[in-house]
Amino acid sequence: MHTFREYVEEYLQSLRDDAVAYINVDAGVYGKTFAAQGSPALKGALLKTLGRVHDPATNKTMREIWGNQSLPGLAGDSDYVAFQNVAGTASMDISFQGDGALPAHSCYDNFKWMETHTDPKFEYHDLLAKIWGVLALELADEYILSLNYVDFAEAIEDYANDIEQQAMFRAGSSADYAGKNVDFKPLKDAIATLRARVKHFDKFKQEWESIVLSNNNIEGKLLEIRRFSHNTRLADFETYLLDNVGLPGRKFYKYPISAPKVGSLPPFFFLK
C-alpha cells in the first residue's frame, strides 16, 4: 500500500489528467462468491463484463449470478485508496469471497493452502483473471468510455436517502429530527440537478452511434473531436469532485463521496 501511495504521489498530475479507471485485486480468491466494490460509474462496465464469463460450477453467466446488486463504495484499506482518494480515478476492487478465514500474510498464505482448501482446481483464479482482463478491455477499447454517470447520480441519491434515514433514526423521532433544523433539501436539489445534467450529457452516446451507423460506420473529423471532448469530461468527472484541502480529520482523503470514518485508519495514512 505504501508503494502505491508513493506511485500516486509521484505521478499525481499525470493520473489526474489522463487516468480513466483503476482495477484493484487484493485478496483475490478465498471462496466462490464474486464480490465487487467501487465507483458507481463503473457498474455498467462490470455488468457487461460479467455477462461474458461463466461460473464453472453452474455454467451460468456471472451476470445471472450477480443479479441486480448495487456496487458498494470502496473502504479505506487497500491499494485503490490513493488512486480514488488522491488522484480522483474511478476505481474498483474485485474478488471471490467465502465463509472461511483467509490466512493472509501468514505462513499458510501459500500455494498449498489454495490447492488444498480454497480453490483446488484454481478455477476461480482463472475466472477472476478473465473478469479482470475483459473489464480492462471494456474500459480500454470502447470508442466512448464505459463510465456511466447516470448510474453514479442515482447511487448518490441513494446515499443521501440513507443519510437522511440515519439522521432521523439517531434523532429518535421525526419530531426530534425536525427540531434539530436538519435540512436535506439543498443536497437533494443538487443531486436532482446532477441527475438532469448527466442524463443530458449521456445522450451524446446515442447520438454518436446513430450518426456513425447512418454514415456507413464512418465517424467524421468533427464528430471525432466531439467524442474526444466527451471522453475527456467522462474521465475528469471524479477528479473534479476532489476537495484538495482534504476531508475533516482525514487530510489524506480528498474524495468526498466515499471515505472511511474518522479514527478508523492506522497512523501511516496521516503522514501528510
N, C-alpha and C positions, 0 to 999 in steps of 0.2 A: 504494500500500500504506500509506503514511503517512496518507493521508486516511481510509482505512477504519479504521486503528487509532485515530485521533482520534475518529471517529464512535462506535466501540465504547466508548471510554473516556468519552465524553460521555453516552451513553445506556446505560451498562453495566447499571444496576439494572433499567431497563425491559426490556432484552434478556433478562436472566436471569429476569425474572418472566414475560414474555409471548411471547418469540420461540419459534417452533416449528421452523423449519429455514431454512438459508441455502443458496441455489443459486449457485454461482460459475462464471463463464465468463471465462477469462483469454485464453490463446492459443486462440481459438475453433475455427478451421478451418485446418489445414495438411496435410490429407490426407483419406482416405476411410474410415479405421478409427475407429469410435467408441470412446472411452475415458472411463471414469468412475472416480473415487476418492471415498471419503467414509466417513461413519459407516455401519456395517453395518445399523443400524436403518432406513436409507433404501433398502436393496436391494429390498424388496418393492414400494415405490412406483415405483422405477426400472423394474423388470421389467414392471409393469402399463403404465407409460408406453410402454416400448419395444414392447409388443405392439399398440399403437395407431397406430404410424407405420411407414412403409415406406421401404426403401432405394431410391433412384431407379435404381440400376444393375441390381439384381436383382429388384426388386419383392417381395422377402421382407420380413417384418416385422423390425424391428431386434431384437426379442426372439429370433427364429430365428437371426439372425446372432450376437448376443451369446452365446447358449447359456446355460450354467450357470456362467459365470465368477464368481469371487469379486470382492468390491469392495475393492480395496486401500485402506489408510489414506492420509490426506492427508499431504503433505510439509509443509515449513515455509517456503514461498517465494511465497505468493500472498495475495490479499485475504481468503481464508477464515481466515487464521491467527488474527486477533483474534476472529472470531466463534466458532470452535471452541475455541481455547486460552485465551481470557479470559472470554468470555460463556457458554461451555458450550452453544452452539447446535449441534444436529445439522447438519452441513454436507456439501456435495458439490460436486465440480468436474467439469464435463463438457466434452468437446471432440471434434473429429475430428482424428486424427493421421495422419502419414505418414512415409515414409522420408526425404524431403527436409528440409533445414535450413530453419527458419523465420527469415526476416530481421527478427526482432523488434527494435524500437527502432532500426532503421537507415533510411537513405533509401529502401531498397527495400520497406519495410513500408508498402505503399500499395495503392490500388485496382487499379492497372495490374498489379502483381505477382500479385494474386489472379486477375484476369481472364485473364492470360497463362499462369500456371504452376500455380496451386493449385486453383482452383475456377472454371473458365471460365464456367459457366452459373450459378454461385452456388447450385447445387442443395443442397450440403451446408451452406451458410449457412442456407438455407431450412429444411432438415431439423433443424439444431441449434436454430433458433428454435422449431420445432414441439415438439421434445422438451422444451425449456426451459418453454414455455407449458403443455403438457399436464401436465408434472411439477408445476408450480406449482398448477394446478387440482386435481390429485390430492391435494396436500397441504392445499389450502385448502377444498375442497368436501365432503370425506367427513365424515359425522356423527361417526365415530370416527377420530382422527388416524391417518394412514398411517405410523406409526412402529412397527416390529416389533422388540421387544427379545428375542424368542426368537432371531431371526437374530443379534442383537448378542451374546447369550450364547454362541452356537455359534462365532461368529468369535473371541471372547475365548478360548475353549477351544483353537481352532486356534493362536492367538498363543502361548498358554502351552506347547503341544506343540512349537512351533517353537523357543521359547526353551530348552526342556529339551534338544532335539536339538543346538542350538548349544552349550550348556554341555558336553554330552558330547563334541562334536567338538573343542572348544577344550581340553578336559582331555586328549585324546589316546587315552584308552581308558575303558571303563566302570569299570575298577578305580580309575583315577586320579580319575575323576568321583566315585565313591563315597567315596574317601578325602578329598575336599575338603568333605565334610559338606554338600553342596548338597541341600536338601530342598524339593522342589516340592509335597509333599503338602498343606501349608496352602493354597497357591494353588489347587490342583486342587479341594480341598474347598470353598473359597469359590466357585469357578466352578460346581461342582455345585449348591450352594445357590442361586446366582443363577439357574441354568437352571430349577430346580424352581419357584422363586418367579415367574419371568416367565411360565412356562407356565401356572401357576395364574392369574396376573393376566390373561393373554391370553384366557382362557376367557370373560371378560366380553363380548367382541365377539360370539361365537357366541350367548351367552345373550341379549344385547340384540337381535340380529337375529331370533331365534326368538320373543321376546316381541312385538316390533313386527309381525312377519308374522302372528302369531296374533291380533293386535288390530286388524286392518284398516289396517295401516300408521300407527296412532296410537301415539305414544310414551308419553304419560302424564307427569305432572309429576315424580313420584318417580323414574321411570326416567331422565328428562332430567337430574335433579340428579346421579344416579349417573354418567351419561355425562359430564357436565361434570367431575366429580371424576376420573374415569378419564383424560380427555383432559389435565387439568392434570398428573397424575402422569406421563403419557407425555412431555409437553413439558418437564417438570422433570428427567427422569431423568439426562440428561448434564450438566445444570447442577450437580446434586448430586454428581457424580463429581469436580468440580473440587477441587484442592488449593490453597487460597488462599495458601499460603506460597510456592508456585512449585516447579518441579522443580529438582533439584540442577544447578547450572551453567547453568540456563536459567530464571531467576526470572520472566521474562515468560510462560512457558508453565505453565499450571495444569491442563492436561488430561492425566491420567496414562496414558491408553490409547494415544495416538498423538502422538508428538513427535519432532522431529529430534534427532540425537545431539549431544552437547556438542562445541562447536568447529566446527560445520558452518554457522553462520549469521553474517551480517555484523553489525558492531557496533551498528547502529541498533536491533536487536531488544532490546538490553540497556540501554536508556536509563533504565529504572526498575527 
